[in-house]
Amino acid sequence: MKFSQLKLTSPYLQLPGLFYEKVDPTPLKNAFLISVSGDAAKLLGVDENLLEDTLLVDILNGEKKLEGSQTFSMNYAGHQFSDFTAALGDGRVINLGKVNGENLQLKGAGLTPYSRLGDGRATLGSSIREYLMSEAMHGLGIETSRALALIGSDTNVARKEREKGAIVLRLSPTWVRFGTFEHFNAYREYKMVKDLADYVIEESFSYLITEEEPYVKMYTEIVKNTARTIAAWQSVGFTHGVMNTDNMSIDGRTIDYGPFSFLNDYDSSYVCNKTDKEGRYSFKSQPGAARWNLEKLATALSPILDNESALEILDEVFYKVYKSEHLRRMSARLGLYEKIGEDKNLIQSMHRSLSDARVDYNLFFRKLSLYDGDKSPILDICVSSLPLEEWLNAYDKRLLKEKLSQEKREKKMLAVNPKYILKNHILDEAIEKAKVGNFTMVDDLLKVAHSPYEEHEDLEYLCAVTHLRSKNLQLCCSS
């Protein structure tokens, strides 16, 4: 089946009209296709070769509609850097409908009733970032929204400098946010809170439909899923710069790629969002920020869920799940498969050593995957090698307690320590080329995004590290 032959439904429109506003996309001028993700297309059950679908650009540009599509934007609120705004909504997103368990929406498709002072558009640069990072996070095994396709145009978009407009077609099993519940609770629309919870259970937690106390169990699942995703972010060094409640998915996946970054040198205080002057969403603050957001969600659910009971769940579940998932992921990255209590201390000391050594976070793990006792390949990537040399001595002693051979451990570690990480500097290079009509780097980055652990000899240039100061290092990864 071709993409243009899909038949959509709109279950969200069965909710009362306060939940959304119907709106049509505003087409871009001279729209053209930049890139498609065949991997994301599998989610919809359509042919992977989207390039052969002659109607694809027209659909992404809002000039044609898929069968059954009813276009609309969603209403929600949000705590933005701790300040609450009761009326936000999809300012530049227009939903198309749902098929095969995925909700389709266009980002950058023009003005909506929630655009406020915005223009409803997305720039080419921001669209490339979201398109590639959605697919890269999936490639890393982290729950995320997906991106099916990206189009560019001749439409001018006014930002700090004039840029061209673009549209990304995004996919997600749900687009309901913490802030969706906050909106209706803030306006004392308590029946709407219940209606939304019933919808969320049916869409995202259908296994709870027949359970007793379904709202209690729904909140528990939201807490668990959020904790697992934050643990995944921390394990790969990902920093989400705008962890507002309106950017938190109700099923715990990563959504809304605004300012973001992977760590370069390990720095737990790193802040990727220049407007975050107080470091509210710094790398080390992400678990606490997520817990704070879940507390605000508990407040929003108070019409249907006793707030004290919800906070007890939060206290009991969040950090327990977070710590367990983080330990599991970090142990796998370090090649530690025997469960030993002292590993928590080894991981903590590793982070301190990485910080003192000033070494690229993910490069360290890729090098460690090939570690055979010779410390020099790892120490050569450090600005200050002594802290990491001391940690490696402790790591050597810990490896003596493992049963796997070095060969088998290496294979397992290479499968969880990526060779390719989409750093900001490489994304910026791809964007600059795209601005002059060269989209080859977008395609190259999409390829490594889908298979970041594999060798791509023809794409070694995507490993370039420009920030490291140590010993003429040229590549961010080695195998």
LINCORWO-V977826 format. One line per field, one symbol per residue. phi: phi as a letter, one per 40 degrees, with the letter a starting at -180 (. if undefined). burial: I if it has 16 or more other C-alpha atoms within 10 Angstrom, else O. A space follows every 50 residues. Layout:
phi=???
burial=???
//
This chain:
phi=.cdcccbcbbcccccdcccabcaccbcccfcacbabbcccccccgbcccc cccccdcccccgcbbcdgcbcabccabicbfgccbcbbgccabbcbhbaf gbccabbhchcbcbcfccbgbbcdccccccdccdccccccgbdacbbcab bbabccbcbcbcbccabbcbbacabcbdccccdccccfccccccdccccc cccbbcccdcccfcccccccccccccccccccdccbgcbccbccccbbcc bgccbfcccaacccdcacccbcccccccgdbcdcccdccccdcccccdcc cdcbadcccccccdccbdcccdccccccccccccgbbccbdccdcccccc cccccccfbccccdcccccbcbhccdcccccccbcddccccccccdcccc cccccdcccdcccccbbccbbccccccccccccccbgbbccccccccccc accccbdcbdcccdbcccbbffcbbcaaa
burial=OIIIOIOIIIOIIOOOOOIIIOIIIIIIOOIIIIIIIIIIIOIIOIOIOI OOOOIIIIIIIIOIIIOOIIIIIIIIIIIOIOOIIIIIIIIIIIIIIIIO OIIIIIIIIIIIIIIOOOIIIIIIIIIIIIIIIIIIIIIIOIIIIIIIII IIIOIOIOOOOOIIIIIIIIIIIIIIIIIIIIIIIIOOOIOIIIOIIIII IOIIIOOIOOOOOIIIIIIIIIIIIIIIIIIIIIIIIIIIIIIIIIIIII IIIIIIIIIIIIIIIIIIOIIIIOOOOOIIIIIIIIIOIIIIIIIIIIII IIIOIOIOOIIOIIOOIIIOIIIOIIIIIIIIIIIIIOOOOOIOOOIOII IIIIIIIIIIIIIIIIIIIIIOOOIOOIIOIIIIIOIIIOIIOOIOOIIO OOOOOIOOIIOIIIIIIIIIIIIIOIIOOIIIOIOOOOIOIIIOIIIIII IIIOOIOOOOOIIIIOOIOOOOIOIIIIO
//
